[in-house]
Amino acid sequence: MGNFTMRLRQNVFLISLIAGLLLWLVYFSYASTRLRLVYFSYASTRLSRPDVSTTTKWLAPIVWEDAFDLTVIDNIYKPQNITVATTFFALGKYVRFLKDVLESAEQHFMVGYRVHYYVFTDLPDEVPTVTLGEGRQLTVIKTSSSNRWQEISLRRMEMIEKLIEDEVINKADYIFCLDVDSKFYAHWGAESLGDLVGVLHAWFFGTSRDQFTYERRPESQAYIPFNEGDYYYGGAVIGGRPDKVLKLVKTCRMNLDVDRANKIEAVWQEESHLNKYFLYNKPTKVLSPEYLWDDRKGKPSFMKVVRFSQVEKNYAEIRPNP
Ligand SMILES: *[C@@H]1O[C@H](CO)[C@@H](O)[C@H](O)[C@H]1NC(C)=O
């Protein structure tokens, strides 16, 4: 009898132990599931833009406000001590735009990163003095002037090509080529960095492909037929790794030269050639129109922020020819 009681006690002990373990396991898995759910719901409310597309068909990110976590991104790029080369072309009367674009860049563009501005101009004496933050510098490059703005636009590719080969390829990790007749209005940071970066043109965002102002004459190297094309990219922003941007500007420059020899000028000059290039060499990151808006355009609801915008200007007054 005593033997039986002993065994019963042992069994009760074992059964309670196992039951306890099971209860603890059930509780633990419940708790961790709950933690994970909390994490997921936090992530999805924080990083979601159901109103716009945040990836291309080739799975490149399209950068929109509220669709990225800047803390995570800065934690990736800050320790790399990167330098971002940035070019502006300020020929003739366009020098008047330098002050605003540089001052606003100091407030909003790649703040906390090393930035090297390269200003191309035929009027170096008229480049304004702008106070630059720590780790930021400016180099003025004297260029010859031109009587036609189309010519200036055509030669930009060639000048960027030379700058990258001579200097940027060894000195910078990324490059942005930006239009000078513009201004920064809000944060533009490391979320914009990528191997090859293009921007969606404000005026063509959401319009059908047939309305894109691609070059439609087959005689031009920039020709894109009506049933092709992904987006209409703005020529005012080109970015990426220096070697990738070098390949882009070299290809566009060569195609511009072929067109010139054939006495044809693409409808939007270098922008037409850029669109052709991006059709066959897809950008690895696409910036939303937040990164290239137009001061003349109203702000639809999907535009939560305007970061960079082309300023209103009187073309007749600033261009050497209409
Ligand atoms: C960051 O890079 C610059 C130039 O590229 C260099 O002069 C500087 O020493 C670097 N800083 C650190 C902390 O590595």
The ligand as a MOL file (V3000), in Angstrom:
LIG
                    3D

  0  0  0     0  0            999 V3000
M  V30 BEGIN CTAB
M  V30 COUNTS 14 14 0 0 0
M  V30 BEGIN ATOM
M  V30 1 C 35.5820 61.2660 -44.1070 0
M  V30 2 O 36.0180 61.4720 -45.4360 0
M  V30 3 C 36.8310 62.6020 -45.6260 0
M  V30 4 C 37.1390 62.7990 -47.0900 0
M  V30 5 O 36.5500 61.8870 -47.9120 0
M  V30 6 C 38.0940 62.4770 -44.8020 0
M  V30 7 O 38.8890 63.6370 -44.9530 0
M  V30 8 C 37.7290 62.2810 -43.3420 0
M  V30 9 O 38.8940 62.0620 -42.5880 0
M  V30 10 C 36.7740 61.1170 -43.1860 0
M  V30 11 N 36.3400 61.0450 -41.7970 0
M  V30 12 C 36.3220 59.9090 -41.1170 0
M  V30 13 C 35.8500 59.9960 -39.7180 0
M  V30 14 O 36.7090 58.8460 -41.5890 0
M  V30 END ATOM
M  V30 BEGIN BOND
M  V30 1 1 1 2
M  V30 2 1 1 10
M  V30 3 1 2 3
M  V30 4 1 3 4
M  V30 5 1 3 6
M  V30 6 1 4 5
M  V30 7 1 6 7
M  V30 8 1 6 8
M  V30 9 1 8 9
M  V30 10 1 8 10
M  V30 11 1 10 11
M  V30 12 1 11 12
M  V30 13 1 12 13
M  V30 14 2 12 14
M  V30 END BOND
M  V30 END CTAB
M  END
